[in-house]
Amino acid sequence: MSKQNWTDTERFDNKAAEWDANAVRAALADGVARAIIAHMPVGKPANALEFGCGTGLVTTRIAPHCGRLTALDSSSEMLRMLGEKIAAASIANVKPLHLDFSRPEEAAGLDRNYDFVYSSMTLHHIPDTASFLRELIGHMSPGGALAIADLDAEDGLFHDDATEKVHHGFDRAELQALLESAGFSSVAFMTAHIIEKKNRDGILKNYPVFLVTAVKPKG
């Protein structure tokens, strides 16, 4: 879905075992999941897709509201953790799937009729946002709904690792323009959660996380 690879898969693999223990991350997942559920389509999505599922902190909350759910991630260890969760809880409608977002050809095998697509804190890891959104809409059915949670434009100090390649959040108006250019309509934003954390300079700051919703037109 993107020709450049910003995702340090090894780093995420190494962090998978301790991922859920982070209280800030758990609170974020809870806030985002609540916001997504509140803004899901009225009818239960029959075929949903999550990109960047990680260990499933959001996945397991959304799954009961979907017919079936394909959960994508580029980290095999994250997916292994998710697999353990869905086995332990006997969650039958979630299919974990490894996909390298840096390799567009891997996306070719995905369905093209997802009626609900969502993600949490993944978009800022994908270098070519515009191309990714154009690829994504091609895998959605007409009338399908989109919900993406990510950071509002931030000071560049949110991530602890200064060498990590990421977008420093998104300006809402600019992201709306990218979504509409990709073909989405009915774009709307809300604040889903506010992360309070010490940034890389050691300053305690609030970092808002938006939820943007949109639809693929039927016509």
C-alpha positions as CSV (number, residue, x, y, z in Angstrom):
1,M,0.0,0.0,0.0
2,S,3.1,2.2,0.2
3,K,6.3,2.1,-1.6
4,Q,8.4,3.2,1.4
5,N,8.7,1.2,4.6
6,W,8.6,3.2,7.8
7,T,7.5,0.3,9.9
8,D,10.3,-1.1,12.0
9,T,8.8,-4.6,12.2
10,E,11.6,-5.9,14.5
11,R,11.0,-3.1,17.0
12,F,7.3,-3.9,17.2
13,D,8.0,-7.6,17.4
14,N,10.3,-7.0,20.3
15,K,7.7,-4.9,22.1
16,A,4.7,-7.2,21.6
17,A,5.0,-9.2,24.8
18,E,4.9,-6.0,27.0
19,W,2.6,-4.0,24.7
20,D,-0.6,-4.4,26.7
21,A,1.1,-3.5,30.0
22,N,1.3,0.1,29.2
23,A,-1.5,1.9,31.0
24,V,-1.5,4.9,28.7
25,R,-1.8,2.6,25.7
26,A,-4.6,0.7,27.3
27,A,-6.6,3.8,28.1
28,L,-6.1,5.0,24.5
29,A,-7.4,1.7,23.1
30,D,-10.4,1.9,25.4
31,G,-11.2,5.5,24.4
32,V,-10.7,4.9,20.7
33,A,-12.8,1.7,20.7
34,R,-15.6,3.5,22.5
35,A,-15.5,6.2,19.9
36,I,-15.4,3.8,16.9
37,I,-18.4,1.7,18.3
38,A,-20.4,4.9,18.8
39,H,-19.8,5.9,15.2
40,M,-20.2,2.5,13.5
41,P,-22.8,2.0,10.8
42,V,-26.3,1.4,12.0
43,G,-26.4,-2.1,10.5
44,K,-23.8,-4.7,11.8
45,P,-20.9,-4.8,9.3
46,A,-20.8,-8.1,7.6
47,N,-17.1,-7.9,6.5
48,A,-14.9,-5.6,8.4
49,L,-11.2,-4.8,8.1
50,E,-8.7,-3.4,10.7
51,F,-5.3,-2.3,9.5
52,G,-2.6,-2.1,12.2
53,C,-4.3,-4.3,14.8
54,G,-1.3,-4.8,17.0
55,T,-2.0,-7.2,19.8
56,G,-5.8,-6.6,19.5
57,L,-6.4,-4.0,22.2
58,V,-9.0,-2.4,19.9
59,T,-9.8,-5.5,17.9
60,T,-11.3,-7.6,20.7
61,R,-13.7,-4.7,21.5
62,I,-14.8,-4.1,18.0
63,A,-15.2,-7.8,17.0
64,P,-18.6,-8.4,18.7
65,H,-20.1,-5.6,16.6
66,C,-19.0,-7.2,13.3
67,G,-20.0,-10.3,11.3
68,R,-16.4,-11.1,10.5
69,L,-13.3,-9.1,11.0
70,T,-9.9,-9.4,9.2
71,A,-7.2,-7.9,11.5
72,L,-4.0,-6.9,9.6
73,D,-0.6,-6.1,11.0
74,S,3.0,-6.1,9.8
75,S,4.4,-7.6,13.0
76,S,4.2,-11.3,13.3
77,E,4.7,-11.2,17.1
78,M,1.8,-8.7,17.5
79,L,-0.4,-11.1,15.5
80,R,0.8,-14.0,17.6
81,M,-0.4,-12.2,20.8
82,L,-3.7,-11.4,19.1
83,G,-4.0,-15.1,18.1
84,E,-3.6,-16.1,21.7
85,K,-6.3,-13.7,22.8
86,I,-8.9,-14.8,20.4
87,A,-8.1,-18.5,21.1
88,A,-8.4,-17.9,24.9
89,A,-11.7,-16.0,24.5
90,S,-13.0,-18.3,21.7
91,I,-13.5,-15.4,19.4
92,A,-14.6,-17.1,16.2
93,N,-15.1,-14.1,13.8
94,V,-11.6,-12.6,13.8
95,K,-9.0,-13.6,11.2
96,P,-5.4,-12.3,12.0
97,L,-3.5,-11.7,8.8
98,H,0.1,-10.6,8.2
99,L,0.5,-7.8,5.6
100,D,3.5,-5.6,5.0
101,F,2.1,-2.1,4.3
102,S,5.2,-1.3,2.4
103,R,4.5,-3.8,-0.3
104,P,1.5,-2.8,-2.5
105,E,1.3,-6.2,-4.2
106,E,0.4,-7.8,-0.8
107,A,-2.8,-5.8,-0.7
108,A,-4.0,-7.4,-4.0
109,G,-5.1,-10.5,-2.2
110,L,-7.5,-8.7,0.1
111,D,-11.2,-8.6,-0.4
112,R,-12.7,-5.7,-2.3
113,N,-16.0,-5.6,-0.5
114,Y,-15.2,-4.6,3.1
115,D,-18.2,-2.7,4.4
116,F,-16.4,-1.3,7.4
117,V,-12.7,-0.4,7.7
118,Y,-11.0,1.1,10.8
119,S,-7.7,1.6,12.5
120,S,-6.1,3.1,15.6
121,M,-2.8,5.0,15.6
122,T,-1.5,3.3,12.4
123,L,-1.9,6.0,9.7
124,H,1.0,8.1,11.0
125,H,3.4,5.1,10.4
126,I,2.5,5.0,6.6
127,P,4.6,7.4,4.6
128,D,2.5,8.0,1.5
129,T,-0.9,8.8,3.1
130,A,-2.6,9.8,-0.2
131,S,-1.6,6.6,-2.0
132,F,-2.6,4.5,0.9
133,L,-6.1,6.0,1.1
134,R,-6.6,5.5,-2.6
135,E,-5.6,1.9,-2.3
136,L,-7.8,1.4,0.8
137,I,-11.0,2.7,-0.9
138,G,-10.5,0.2,-3.7
139,H,-11.0,-2.6,-1.1
140,M,-14.3,-1.2,0.2
141,S,-17.8,-1.9,-1.0
142,P,-20.0,1.1,-2.2
143,G,-21.5,2.6,0.9
144,G,-18.8,1.2,3.1
145,A,-17.8,3.2,6.2
146,L,-14.3,4.2,7.3
147,A,-13.1,5.2,10.9
148,I,-9.5,6.2,11.5
149,A,-8.1,7.3,14.9
150,D,-4.8,9.0,15.0
151,L,-2.9,12.0,16.4
152,D,-3.7,15.5,15.7
153,A,-0.8,17.5,14.4
154,E,1.8,17.5,17.2
155,D,5.1,19.1,18.2
156,G,7.2,16.3,16.9
157,L,8.1,15.2,20.4
158,F,5.3,12.6,21.0
159,H,7.4,9.6,20.1
160,D,10.1,8.6,22.5
161,D,12.5,7.6,19.7
162,A,13.7,10.6,17.7
163,T,14.8,8.4,14.9
164,E,11.5,6.8,14.3
165,K,10.0,7.7,10.9
166,V,6.5,8.9,11.4
167,H,4.1,11.7,10.5
168,H,3.9,14.0,13.5
169,G,0.1,13.7,13.6
170,F,-2.3,15.2,11.0
171,D,-3.9,18.5,10.4
172,R,-7.6,17.7,10.2
173,A,-8.3,20.0,7.2
174,E,-5.4,18.5,5.3
175,L,-6.4,14.9,6.0
176,Q,-10.0,15.7,5.0
177,A,-8.7,17.0,1.7
178,L,-6.7,13.7,1.2
179,L,-9.7,11.6,2.0
180,E,-12.0,13.5,-0.4
181,S,-9.3,13.3,-3.1
182,A,-9.2,9.6,-2.6
183,G,-12.9,9.4,-3.2
184,F,-14.4,9.4,0.3
185,S,-17.4,11.6,1.2
186,S,-19.2,12.7,4.4
187,V,-15.9,13.2,6.2
188,A,-16.3,14.2,9.8
189,F,-14.0,14.6,12.8
190,M,-14.3,14.3,16.5
191,T,-11.9,14.0,19.4
192,A,-11.8,10.4,20.6
193,H,-9.2,10.6,23.4
194,I,-6.5,12.8,24.9
195,I,-3.2,11.2,25.7
196,E,-1.4,12.8,28.7
197,K,2.2,11.9,28.6
198,K,5.7,13.2,29.1
199,N,7.1,14.0,25.7
200,R,10.7,13.5,24.6
201,D,11.7,16.7,26.3
202,G,10.3,15.5,29.6
203,I,7.3,17.9,29.5
204,L,3.9,16.6,30.5
205,K,1.5,17.5,27.6
206,N,-1.9,16.6,26.3
207,Y,-1.9,15.0,22.8
208,P,-5.4,14.8,21.3
209,V,-6.4,11.8,19.2
210,F,-9.1,12.4,16.6
211,L,-11.5,9.9,15.0
212,V,-12.3,10.7,11.4
213,T,-15.2,9.0,9.8
214,A,-16.1,8.8,6.1
215,V,-18.0,6.7,3.5
216,K,-17.3,5.3,0.1
217,P,-20.1,6.7,-2.1
218,K,-22.6,4.3,-3.5
219,G,-22.8,5.9,-6.9
